[in-house]
Amino acid sequence: MAPYMRLRQICLVAPQLEPVISDIAGIMGLEVCYRDGNVAKYGLENALLPVDTVLLEVVAPFRGGTTAGRFIEKTGGRGGYMAIFCCDDPDERGRNANALGVRTANVIDHAPYHGVQLHPRDCRAAFIEFNHTEGSDDIFGPYPPAGPNWQKFIRKDVTQALTGVEMQSPDPQGLAEHWGGIIGVAAGDAELKLPNATFHFVKSASEIMSALEFRVADVAGVLHAAKARGLPVAGNEFLLGGVTFRVS
């Protein structure tokens, strides 16, 4: 049997949580399930919204000298911050990454949750984290970063799923193979297919997590809601929280 590996969470970073959180919730028909006080020690505040079983998180620094703050300064606020994957053995994935020259940046051990975060400079484009929650192989099972009852906040009348993540790079195939090696998923033609989402790699001058792709019930309705909140809409997409939200 192939090792268990799923996209669990996407983390965006913003100078302040508002209006980003309200805009995501209002436009996409999502609801905040948790605000985690534990991130305060990193100088951050956050909010998480479930998109079916994938958590969409926004973090914002409230003091200087944070990694998230430096990320905003370096990127001008463009690009997603972190891709988080649940797997059987985060430590094994971390050792595999280390063997590829990707350093471990942080280990989080809050039983039953165990996470291994890799160094963003070595990952390229965004942070990668692997985690596992003991006794939670069910995708609707406990997931401590999202709070005690995140499942009750899933709303699917507007947004049904987060289906894809777009990554930009001057060398998209090279970045796909690099991430594939770290994650343990064979790179196709500039893409990585996971059971619940696909990562697409496209050519651009800089390396960033550039877009999130969603399946929604009413594309026109979502785009109208984005326009109503003053966001520039082009085609089937709009910019929010540093990334392009693309709906279909």
Residue pairs with C-beta under 8 A, 6 or more apart in sequence:
3 87
3 88
3 89
3 184
4 86
4 87
4 88
4 137
5 85
5 86
5 87
5 183
5 184
5 185
5 194
5 195
6 85
6 86
6 87
6 139
6 194
6 195
6 196
7 54
7 83
7 84
7 85
7 162
7 165
7 194
7 196
7 197
8 54
8 55
8 84
8 85
8 86
8 131
8 143
9 48
9 54
9 55
9 56
9 57
9 82
9 83
9 84
9 129
9 145
9 146
10 54
10 55
10 56
10 57
10 80
10 82
10 83
10 84
10 162
10 165
10 209
10 212
11 57
11 58
11 59
11 80
11 81
11 82
11 83
11 84
11 127
12 20
12 56
12 57
12 58
12 59
12 80
12 81
12 241
12 242
12 243
13 58
13 59
13 60
13 61
13 68
13 71
13 72
13 77
13 81
13 241
13 242
14 20
14 58
14 59
14 60
14 72
14 77
14 241
14 242
15 60
15 61
15 72
15 77
16 60
17 45
17 46
17 47
17 58
17 60
19 229
20 58
20 60
20 240
20 241
21 32
21 47
21 49
21 58
23 226
23 229
23 231
23 240
23 241
24 30
24 49
24 56
24 58
24 240
24 241
25 31
25 32
25 49
26 225
26 229
27 222
27 225
27 226
27 229
27 231
27 238
27 240
27 245
28 49
28 51
28 158
28 159
28 214
28 216
28 222
28 245
29 155
29 157
29 158
29 159
30 49
30 50
30 51
30 56
30 155
30 158
30 159
31 49
31 50
31 153
31 155
32 47
32 48
32 49
32 153
33 48
33 49
33 50
33 55
33 146
33 147
33 149
33 150
33 152
33 153
34 47
34 48
34 145
34 146
34 147
34 150
35 45
35 46
35 47
35 48
36 46
36 48
36 145
36 147
38 110
39 45
39 46
39 59
40 62
42 66
42 67
42 68
43 61
43 62
43 63
43 64
43 65
43 66
43 68
43 69
44 59
44 60
44 61
44 62
44 66
44 68
45 59
45 60
45 62
46 57
46 58
46 59
46 60
47 57
47 58
48 55
48 56
48 57
48 145
48 146
48 147
48 150
49 55
49 56
49 57
49 153
50 56
50 146
50 150
50 151
50 153
50 154
50 155
51 159
51 161
51 162
51 214
52 154
52 156
52 160
52 161
52 162
53 139
53 140
53 154
53 196
54 161
54 162
54 196
54 197
55 84
55 143
55 145
55 146
55 150
56 162
56 212
57 145
58 241
59 68
59 81
60 68
61 68
61 69
61 72
67 120
68 81
71 81
71 120
75 208
75 242
77 242
78 208
78 210
78 242
78 243
79 125
79 126
79 206
79 208
79 209
79 210
79 242
79 243
80 126
80 165
80 208
80 209
80 210
80 212
80 242
80 243
81 126
81 127
81 209
81 242
82 117
82 126
82 127
82 128
82 129
83 126
83 127
83 128
83 129
83 165
83 199
83 209
84 115
84 128
84 129
84 130
84 131
85 93
85 128
85 129
85 130
85 131
85 183
85 194
86 130
86 131
86 132
86 133
86 143
87 93
87 130
87 131
87 132
88 132
89 132
90 114
90 115
90 116
90 130
90 131
90 132
91 114
91 116
93 116
93 130
93 182
93 183
93 184
94 104
94 107
94 116
94 118
94 130
96 182
96 184
97 104
97 118
97 122
97 128
97 182
98 104
100 178
100 181
100 182
101 122
102 118
102 119
102 122
102 123
102 128
102 182
103 118
103 119
103 122
104 116
104 117
104 118
104 119
105 117
105 118
105 119
105 120
105 127
106 115
106 116
106 117
107 114
107 115
107 116
107 117
108 114
108 115
108 116
108 117
108 131
109 115
110 144
111 134
112 133
112 134
112 135
112 136
112 142
112 144
113 131
113 132
113 133
113 134
113 143
113 144
113 145
114 131
114 132
114 133
114 134
115 129
115 130
115 131
115 132
116 129
116 130
116 131
117 127
117 128
117 129
118 127
118 128
118 129
118 130
118 182
120 126
120 127
123 178
123 179
123 182
124 169
124 175
124 178
124 179
124 207
125 167
125 168
125 169
125 175
125 179
125 207
125 208
125 209
126 167
126 208
126 209
128 179
128 182
128 183
131 145
133 141
133 142
133 143
133 144
135 141
135 142
136 142
136 143
139 196
140 151
142 148
143 150
157 217
158 216
158 217
158 218
158 221
158 222
159 214
159 215
159 216
159 217
159 222
160 214
160 215
160 216
160 217
161 196
161 214
161 215
162 197
162 212
162 213
162 214
163 197
163 198
163 213
163 214
163 215
164 197
164 198
164 199
164 200
164 212
164 213
164 246
165 197
165 198
165 199
165 200
165 209
165 211
165 212
165 213
166 199
166 200
166 201
166 202
166 209
166 210
166 211
166 212
166 213
166 244
166 246
167 175
167 176
167 179
167 199
167 200
167 201
167 202
167 207
167 208
167 209
167 210
168 201
168 202
168 203
168 204
168 206
168 207
168 208
168 210
169 175
169 201
169 202
169 203
169 204
169 206
169 207
170 203
170 204
170 205
170 206
170 207
172 190
172 201
172 202
172 203
173 187
173 189
173 190
173 201
175 201
175 207
176 187
176 188
176 190
176 191
176 192
176 199
176 201
177 187
179 187
179 192
179 199
179 201
180 186
180 187
180 192
183 192
183 194
185 192
185 193
185 194
190 200
190 201
190 202
191 198
191 199
191 200
191 201
192 198
192 199
192 201
202 210
204 210
209 243
210 243
210 244
211 237
211 243
211 244
211 245
211 246
212 243
212 244
212 245
212 246
213 246
213 247
213 248
214 245
214 246
214 247
214 248
215 247
215 248
216 222
216 247
216 248
219 236
219 247
219 248
222 247
223 233
223 236
223 238
223 247
226 233
226 238
226 240
226 245
227 233
231 238
231 239
231 240
232 238
232 239
236 246
236 247
236 248
237 244
237 245
237 246
237 247
238 244
238 245
239 245
